[in-house]
Amino acid sequence: MNKLAERNARLGVIGLGGRGYGLLNQLLGMEDVDVPAICDRYEDRLCRGAERIAASGRAAAERYEDYRQLLARDDLDGVIVSTSWTSHAEIAIVAMNAGKAVGCEVGGALSLEDMWELVRTAERTGAPFMLLENCCYGRHELAVWNMVRQGLFGELVHCQCGYEHDLRKEVATGSENRHYRLRHYLNRNGDLYPTHGIGPIAKLLGINRGNRFVSLTSMSSKARGLAAWTERHLGPEHPAAKADAALGDIVTTMIRCAGGETIAVIHDTTLPRPYSRAGRVQGTKGIWMEDNRSIHLEGRSPAHTWEPFDDYMAEYEHPLWKWYTAHGVREGHGGMDYLCLRSFVESLRRQTAPPIDVYDAAAWMAVTVLSEQSVALGSQPVAFPDFTNGKWMSREPAPSGKYGLDVLDVSAFEAP
């Protein structure tokens, strides 16, 4: 019997920094969700979270500084893990062992051992795990997904993606603002944040369901951007100006897939630039480019000419976004935060597999540690683990539904 059919889902939130507080706001906007417990190491963040819950009209939440105490409760259906990158896998594993469903924020893996333990724990306990990769629910990403499913690009051959985001101020002031990125930039050299780009592309290419990542090679540039910005804006005596960052300003990774497709992934966060996820989808019939918001489809576009991608949105808007705009887009990275978090809640309430499961999480997050290995080996190729242990060859698509990322269920948007 579905224990959530007649009552609200009860979720704890672990980690109430900027991202965690934003996710808490999203949860409090859902009438079928309660948040009876919150956790953070810092008292001011706990107070802020508790005040927000009280303002929503819900019952007061119990506060915890130790996540293990929160996970020992027997009245929680699941937890949102939105702590620092280094603790995501650790907390998620403890949570699944405690029988809690996990919605885990994104970040790169620290080790392959962590990813294997994440997978084995999910398999052994049966506890649902979803990576909260919001970019899989981006409006343009889902429109391209819809076009790919309808065959407009033909057979996919090559994709590009990445995380291109000027984070110099955020990283340089990490110590002052209790932000964890700076430590990674000082000590690691690889693609630290791959999932925003690789997630949507992996769904297009059927990774872990008929296809998989086979190998990758990474190359890193010199590191100059962070120190130069810090010296100009915070002074030459600031610790970040003196620090010798390990992370190159541009990290470029190439991934080869079992189906023969290639993927170029860019990490670019310490040089001046506008934001982009560097999307490119190219097949035997056409190409889409995010940065110039353009598309070319053979037999439809004028020869050798780009067309505005916006001209295709009315025809190929994903049904989820048509429904979403009709019912009111929520705040949070253009609206995709709510869709992603809601997909976790819906899978929990309906007791169906989440649309971004533990195998997806392990493969996407592993790009980080594998790229570190490749850079350290002089850009030699490194083999990609098969976290499904061969199941990728015969796995069926994930359950369809309004928030599905494998199969489009148009009936989910029909009026009752």
MOFENQUI-V710936 format. One record per backbone hydrogen bond with DSSP energy under -1.0 kcal/mol. NH is the residue of the N-H (numbers start at 1). CO is the residue of the C=O. E is the energy in kcal/mol with one decimal. If there is no record, write none. Layout:
# MOFENQUI-V710936
[[NH CO E] [NH CO E]]
This chain:
# MOFENQUI-V710936
[[5 2 -1.5] [9 32 -2.8] [11 34 -2.7] [12 78 -2.1] [13 37 -1.7] [14 80 -3.1] [15 39 -3.2] [21 17 -2.9] [22 18 -1.6] [23 19 -2.1] [24 20 -2.3] [25 21 -2.1] [26 22 -1.7] [27 23 -2.5] [28 24 -2.3] [30 27 -1.9] [33 30 -1.4] [34 9 -3.2] [38 62 -2.4] [39 13 -2.2] [40 64 -2.0] [46 42 -1.7] [47 43 -2.6] [48 44 -2.1] [49 45 -2.5] [50 46 -2.6] [51 47 -2.5] [52 48 -1.9] [53 49 -2.1] [54 50 -2.4] [55 51 -2.2] [57 54 -1.5] [58 53 -1.3] [62 36 -2.7] [64 38 -1.7] [70 66 -1.2] [71 67 -2.4] [73 70 -1.5] [77 10 -2.5] [78 10 -1.4] [79 101 -2.5] [80 12 -2.7] [81 103 -2.5] [82 14 -3.1] [87 84 -1.6] [91 87 -2.5] [92 88 -2.5] [93 89 -2.4] [94 90 -1.9] [95 91 -2.6] [96 92 -2.5] [97 93 -2.2] [98 94 -1.2] [99 96 -1.7] [100 95 -2.5] [101 77 -2.0] [102 128 -2.5] [103 79 -2.6] [104 130 -2.9] [105 81 -2.9] [109 365 -2.4] [115 111 -1.2] [116 112 -2.6] [117 113 -2.5] [118 114 -2.2] [119 115 -2.2] [120 116 -2.8] [121 117 -2.3] [122 118 -2.0] [123 119 -2.5] [124 120 -2.5] [125 121 -2.7] [126 122 -1.9] [130 102 -2.6] [131 356 -1.4] [132 104 -3.5] [133 131 -2.1] [134 132 -1.3] [136 133 -1.4] [137 134 -2.3] [138 135 -1.5] [142 138 -2.4] [143 139 -1.6] [144 140 -2.6] [145 141 -2.3] [146 142 -2.2] [147 143 -2.0] [148 144 -2.8] [149 145 -2.4] [150 146 -1.2] [151 148 -1.7] [152 147 -2.1] [154 151 -1.1] [157 282 -2.8] [158 282 -1.9] [159 262 -2.3] [160 280 -2.4] [161 264 -2.3] [162 277 -1.3] [163 266 -2.7] [164 276 -2.5] [165 268 -1.7] [167 165 -1.1] [167 269 -2.3] [171 167 -2.9] [172 168 -2.6] [173 169 -1.9] [174 171 -1.7] [177 173 -2.2] [179 174 -2.7] [185 181 -2.1] [186 182 -2.0] [187 183 -1.0] [188 184 -2.4] [192 190 -1.2] [198 194 -2.6] [199 195 -2.1] [201 197 -1.2] [202 198 -2.9] [203 199 -1.9] [204 200 -1.7] [205 201 -2.0] [207 202 -2.4] [208 211 -3.1] [209 206 -2.0] [210 392 -3.0] [214 256 -3.2] [215 256 -1.3] [216 382 -2.0] [217 254 -1.9] [219 252 -2.4] [221 250 -2.5] [228 224 -2.1] [229 225 -2.3] [230 226 -2.4] [231 227 -2.4] [232 228 -1.8] [233 229 -2.4] [234 230 -3.0] [238 235 -1.5] [241 238 -1.3] [242 238 -1.3] [243 239 -1.5] [246 185 -1.2] [247 185 -2.2] [249 222 -2.2] [251 267 -2.2] [252 219 -2.8] [253 265 -2.8] [254 217 -2.8] [255 263 -2.8] [256 215 -2.6] [257 261 -2.6] [258 212 -2.7] [260 257 -1.9] [262 157 -1.6] [263 255 -2.2] [264 159 -2.2] [265 253 -3.2] [266 161 -1.8] [267 251 -2.3] [268 163 -2.6] [276 164 -2.3] [280 160 -1.9] [281 288 -1.9] [282 158 -2.3] [283 286 -2.9] [284 155 -1.5] [285 153 -2.1] [287 296 -2.4] [288 281 -2.3] [289 294 -2.7] [290 279 -3.0] [293 290 -1.5] [294 289 -1.8] [295 307 -2.2] [296 287 -2.5] [298 285 -3.0] [300 297 -2.1] [301 297 -3.3] [305 302 -1.5] [307 295 -2.5] [309 293 -3.1] [311 308 -1.2] [312 309 -2.0] [316 312 -2.4] [317 313 -1.8] [322 318 -1.9] [323 319 -2.6] [324 320 -2.5] [325 321 -2.6] [326 322 -1.5] [327 323 -1.6] [328 324 -1.2] [335 332 -1.2] [336 333 -1.2] [337 332 -1.9] [339 335 -1.2] [340 336 -2.2] [341 337 -2.6] [342 338 -3.2] [343 339 -1.9] [344 340 -1.4] [345 341 -2.1] [346 342 -3.0] [347 343 -2.1] [348 344 -2.1] [349 345 -2.8] [350 346 -2.5] [352 347 -2.0] [361 357 -2.5] [362 358 -2.4] [363 359 -2.2] [364 360 -2.8] [365 361 -2.7] [366 362 -1.9] [368 365 -1.5] [370 366 -2.4] [371 367 -2.3] [372 368 -2.1] [373 369 -2.0] [374 370 -2.4] [375 371 -2.6] [376 372 -2.4] [377 373 -1.4] [378 375 -1.7] [379 374 -2.7] [382 216 -2.6] [384 214 -2.9] [389 386 -1.8] [391 388 -1.3] [393 390 -1.4] [394 391 -1.6] [395 391 -1.4] [404 401 -1.4] [412 409 -1.5] [413 410 -1.9] [414 411 -1.3]]
